[in-house]
Amino acid sequence: MTYLAVFEGKGGHAVDRSVLALALRTDWPGADVSVSSDDTPGRDVRDVTWRYEEAGHRLEGRSHADGTCLYLEGPLHLAVRFAVWYRRLVPPAEELILCDDAYGFAVTVDVEVIPATVEWAVRAHE
C-alpha cells in the first residue's frame, strides 16, 4: 500500500533534499538511498529515493521535489515509523499528516507521538 506523509509548507517551509538524504543515511544505515540529479526524468516526484528492509519487510520511499511530502510504499508499521521519524525534520509549526494515497484517512503526526499511537489511529480509520 502507498502512504503519504505530507505537510502544507506554509510560509515556504520544506525539508531540503540534502537534509533528508543525510538524515536517512545517518538514522537508517541499512537503507539504500539515492538522490536524483536535476535532469533526472520524474525528479519532481522522485527526488530522494530509498529502500529499507527489516525482518523480511520492505519499504520503498521517495520525496517530492518541493520537500513537503514523502511517498511510502510498504507495510503500515514501517510507513508509520518513517512518518514519525520524518516529523522531526518537518518544521514544528507545520502539521504533518499521514494518509493513504486515496486520502481514505488522515492522521496527524504530532511532534512527540510514538509510532504505536499513529498506527492505532490509522487502524481505527480502516
Backbone bond lengths (Angstrom), bond angles and torsions (degrees), N, CA, C in turn:
res aa  C-N    CA-C-N  psi(-1)  N-CA   C-N-CA  omega(-1)  CA-C   N-CA-C  phi
1 M - - - 1.443 - - 1.527 108.74 -
2 T 1.322 115.91 151.69 1.458 121.12 178.11 1.522 109.80 -104.35
3 Y 1.328 114.81 129.02 1.457 122.80 177.02 1.520 108.19 -117.38
4 L 1.324 116.25 155.74 1.455 121.76 175.81 1.523 109.12 -123.70
5 A 1.302 116.43 137.88 1.464 123.17 169.15 1.520 104.00 -113.56
6 V 1.339 116.31 110.36 1.456 119.79 -167.81 1.522 111.61 -137.54
7 F 1.332 115.51 146.15 1.459 121.41 172.04 1.518 108.53 -136.75
8 E 1.319 115.95 160.85 1.463 121.64 -172.29 1.520 114.38 -73.65
9 G 1.322 119.18 -28.40 1.454 120.91 -178.49 1.511 112.81 72.60
10 K 1.312 115.74 35.59 1.473 120.11 179.32 1.531 109.49 -58.52
11 G 1.284 116.59 140.44 1.458 120.12 179.10 1.516 112.90 71.04
12 G 1.340 117.25 18.55 1.453 120.45 178.05 1.515 115.19 80.71
13 H 1.325 117.96 8.83 1.459 120.06 179.22 1.525 111.16 -67.54
14 A 1.308 115.95 141.82 1.457 122.65 178.92 1.519 108.32 -160.52
15 V 1.320 116.04 168.23 1.463 121.55 172.66 1.522 106.20 -102.77
16 D 1.304 116.83 115.27 1.459 122.23 -178.53 1.524 110.10 -63.20
17 R 1.310 116.15 141.71 1.472 121.44 -177.85 1.527 112.15 -59.15
18 S 1.326 118.63 -36.83 1.467 119.96 179.92 1.529 110.78 -68.96
19 V 1.333 116.52 -35.95 1.469 120.77 176.91 1.521 109.91 -65.70
20 L 1.330 117.03 -45.23 1.463 121.49 179.21 1.526 111.14 -62.22
21 A 1.315 117.24 -47.71 1.468 120.49 -178.35 1.523 111.40 -62.44
22 L 1.326 117.66 -44.00 1.463 120.93 178.63 1.527 110.98 -63.85
23 A 1.327 117.09 -43.73 1.464 120.60 179.89 1.525 110.98 -63.97
24 L 1.311 117.91 -40.18 1.468 120.69 177.06 1.526 110.74 -61.67
25 R 1.310 116.15 -47.18 1.471 119.67 -178.86 1.529 112.07 -65.58
26 T 1.322 116.59 -32.97 1.463 121.32 -179.08 1.523 112.07 -78.88
27 D 1.326 116.88 -48.24 1.461 121.47 -172.08 1.526 114.27 -89.71
28 W 1.321 117.91 -19.87 1.463 122.82 179.80 1.538 107.69 -127.62
29 P 1.338 117.88 68.41 1.471 120.42 -172.46 1.530 114.09 -59.98
30 G 1.316 118.48 -20.43 1.458 120.25 178.00 1.510 113.57 -84.18
31 A 1.324 117.50 -3.93 1.465 121.06 -177.68 1.526 110.81 -79.65
32 D 1.312 115.36 142.00 1.465 122.50 173.65 1.526 106.08 -93.89
33 V 1.340 117.20 107.79 1.475 123.01 -172.17 1.524 109.82 -110.89
34 S 1.333 115.87 137.28 1.462 119.75 172.43 1.529 109.11 -138.33
35 V 1.326 114.28 149.59 1.465 121.69 -179.75 1.522 107.54 -117.95
36 S 1.332 115.84 128.92 1.463 121.32 -179.52 1.517 110.34 -70.09
37 S 1.321 115.88 149.24 1.458 119.44 171.30 1.528 107.62 -84.75
38 D 1.300 116.97 165.92 1.458 121.35 -176.24 1.525 113.29 -61.20
39 D 1.328 117.42 -24.76 1.466 119.80 -178.76 1.527 113.40 -101.35
40 T 1.324 118.24 9.43 1.460 121.67 178.52 1.526 109.74 -68.11
41 P 1.342 118.03 127.53 1.465 119.50 176.87 1.534 110.62 -59.44
42 G 1.311 116.81 137.17 1.457 121.26 179.53 1.508 114.77 78.28
43 R 1.331 117.51 11.60 1.468 121.09 -176.94 1.521 112.59 -57.53
44 D 1.324 118.36 -27.70 1.462 120.10 -177.75 1.523 112.69 -62.14
45 V 1.325 118.38 -28.50 1.465 120.28 177.56 1.528 112.99 -116.86
46 R 1.282 117.95 0.33 1.470 121.81 177.95 1.519 109.19 -137.92
47 D 1.311 115.64 66.73 1.458 121.23 -176.89 1.523 110.62 -79.55
48 V 1.310 117.03 -66.31 1.462 123.10 172.81 1.523 105.64 -108.30
49 T 1.320 116.73 129.68 1.466 120.66 178.64 1.521 109.13 -124.76
50 W 1.321 115.41 153.85 1.459 119.81 177.70 1.511 110.98 -156.87
51 R 1.319 114.24 158.51 1.467 123.71 172.17 1.519 107.40 -127.19
52 Y 1.310 114.14 138.43 1.455 119.63 179.40 1.523 107.74 -137.38
53 E 1.336 115.88 131.81 1.457 121.08 178.17 1.515 109.62 -122.39
54 E 1.325 113.49 141.62 1.461 120.06 179.94 1.525 108.54 -153.86
55 A 1.311 116.90 124.68 1.466 122.84 176.08 1.528 112.26 50.42
56 G 1.317 116.52 41.80 1.453 120.95 177.94 1.524 115.27 80.81
57 H 1.316 118.04 2.82 1.460 122.50 178.21 1.527 108.58 -108.41
58 R 1.324 115.58 141.50 1.462 119.44 -178.40 1.525 110.78 -125.10
59 L 1.322 115.01 137.31 1.453 121.96 174.56 1.517 107.98 -121.51
60 E 1.321 115.78 132.69 1.460 121.40 173.14 1.511 107.23 -112.36
61 G 1.316 116.44 131.16 1.452 121.12 -178.22 1.510 111.35 -128.82
62 R 1.317 114.13 155.75 1.463 120.36 174.75 1.518 107.72 -153.04
63 S 1.296 115.04 151.65 1.464 119.94 178.47 1.516 109.49 -108.13
64 H 1.308 114.61 150.01 1.458 120.83 173.48 1.527 106.94 -78.82
65 A 1.306 117.31 146.37 1.467 121.52 -176.52 1.518 113.12 -61.61
66 D 1.343 118.04 -22.76 1.466 118.38 -179.56 1.531 112.53 -78.44
67 G 1.354 117.72 -4.33 1.454 121.60 175.13 1.515 115.29 76.03
68 T 1.340 117.92 17.69 1.464 120.14 -177.91 1.523 113.73 -121.11
69 C 1.326 118.40 10.54 1.459 119.54 -177.24 1.520 111.32 -154.09
70 L 1.330 115.01 138.95 1.452 122.03 168.86 1.520 107.96 -113.63
71 Y 1.318 116.31 139.59 1.455 123.01 170.94 1.524 105.43 -104.63
72 L 1.315 116.82 125.24 1.458 121.75 -174.93 1.524 109.00 -124.42
73 E 1.316 117.08 115.13 1.456 121.56 -179.06 1.519 108.83 -112.10
74 G 1.328 114.74 116.40 1.454 119.54 179.85 1.511 110.25 158.37
75 P 1.327 116.32 -165.15 1.461 119.56 -178.27 1.526 111.85 -69.85
76 L 1.318 114.59 151.45 1.457 121.06 -176.66 1.520 112.67 -54.98
77 H 1.322 117.99 -44.97 1.471 119.23 -174.50 1.531 112.01 -61.57
78 L 1.327 117.84 -35.70 1.470 119.18 177.45 1.523 111.29 -76.40
79 A 1.320 117.75 -38.70 1.466 120.17 177.39 1.519 110.80 -60.71
80 V 1.323 116.89 -40.79 1.468 121.16 178.84 1.524 110.20 -64.71
81 R 1.322 117.63 -44.67 1.475 119.56 179.29 1.522 111.45 -59.88
82 F 1.329 117.26 -41.76 1.460 119.77 178.42 1.519 111.19 -67.26
83 A 1.327 117.87 -39.68 1.472 120.47 179.06 1.524 111.02 -63.26
84 V 1.328 117.16 -42.94 1.473 120.52 178.78 1.530 109.80 -66.19
85 W 1.300 117.05 -40.22 1.467 120.99 176.65 1.539 110.40 -63.46
86 Y 1.330 117.16 -44.72 1.464 122.83 -179.48 1.526 111.02 -61.46
87 R 1.320 116.73 -31.52 1.469 121.61 -179.15 1.521 111.35 -52.53
88 R 1.332 117.63 -36.17 1.469 119.63 -178.03 1.531 112.48 -72.76
89 L 1.334 117.61 -16.63 1.466 121.27 176.64 1.527 112.09 -88.88
90 V 1.326 115.91 -20.59 1.464 122.22 -178.14 1.526 108.71 -80.72
91 P 1.331 117.79 137.05 1.467 119.76 178.61 1.542 110.53 -52.72
92 P 1.330 117.36 134.45 1.475 121.25 -174.49 1.526 114.48 -56.71
93 A 1.315 118.19 -28.85 1.464 120.58 -179.14 1.533 112.38 -73.56
94 E 1.321 117.14 -15.54 1.462 121.24 -178.15 1.528 110.81 -84.91
95 E 1.318 116.73 144.75 1.454 121.93 173.53 1.527 107.79 -91.10
96 L 1.317 116.84 123.26 1.463 122.08 177.62 1.519 108.25 -99.51
97 I 1.317 115.92 131.02 1.454 122.82 -179.25 1.521 108.99 -116.56
98 L 1.328 117.00 136.39 1.459 122.59 169.08 1.519 106.28 -105.98
99 C 1.331 116.16 126.89 1.461 120.64 179.33 1.523 108.72 -144.73
100 D 1.332 115.79 170.88 1.457 118.21 173.12 1.523 108.57 -90.79
101 D 1.324 116.19 171.58 1.460 119.23 -174.13 1.527 113.35 -69.89
102 A 1.327 117.71 -11.06 1.468 121.51 176.07 1.531 111.27 -101.95
103 Y 1.321 117.07 5.39 1.466 123.52 -176.55 1.528 111.36 54.27
104 G 1.348 115.02 37.92 1.458 121.12 177.72 1.523 112.41 -72.36
105 F 1.303 116.66 -17.79 1.462 123.05 174.92 1.516 107.41 -153.19
106 A 1.313 116.15 160.62 1.466 122.43 175.12 1.518 107.23 -146.60
107 V 1.314 115.78 116.81 1.464 122.40 -178.71 1.526 108.21 -117.08
108 T 1.316 116.23 128.81 1.459 120.93 177.59 1.523 109.30 -74.76
109 V 1.329 115.77 133.89 1.461 122.31 176.57 1.519 106.62 -104.95
110 D 1.332 115.66 99.23 1.462 121.39 -178.64 1.526 111.54 -74.33
111 V 1.307 115.86 163.39 1.462 122.08 -176.65 1.531 112.44 -58.87
112 E 1.302 118.63 -42.46 1.467 121.77 -174.43 1.527 114.08 -100.49
113 V 1.325 118.53 11.37 1.459 121.68 -174.74 1.533 111.20 -72.97
114 I 1.326 116.13 153.96 1.464 121.55 174.88 1.528 108.79 -105.77
115 P 1.323 117.64 154.84 1.465 120.20 -177.13 1.533 114.13 -54.92
116 A 1.313 118.31 -39.93 1.464 120.29 -177.82 1.523 111.94 -60.04
117 T 1.312 117.43 -36.73 1.464 121.55 179.61 1.525 110.78 -66.82
118 V 1.318 116.58 -42.43 1.469 120.60 179.43 1.521 109.76 -67.56
119 E 1.316 117.39 -43.61 1.463 120.06 -179.88 1.532 110.49 -61.89
120 W 1.320 116.96 -42.12 1.466 120.55 177.48 1.528 110.32 -59.85
121 A 1.327 118.04 -44.19 1.459 121.74 -179.86 1.522 111.49 -63.68
122 V 1.316 117.71 -39.53 1.473 121.18 177.90 1.515 109.09 -64.46
123 R 1.308 117.26 -48.86 1.480 120.33 -178.34 1.531 111.18 -62.17
124 A 1.320 118.43 -30.86 1.463 121.47 177.59 1.531 111.49 -66.01
125 H 1.342 116.86 -22.93 1.463 121.15 179.90 1.528 112.57 -92.72
126 E 1.315 117.37 -9.12 1.484 120.05 -177.51 1.511 111.15 -77.57
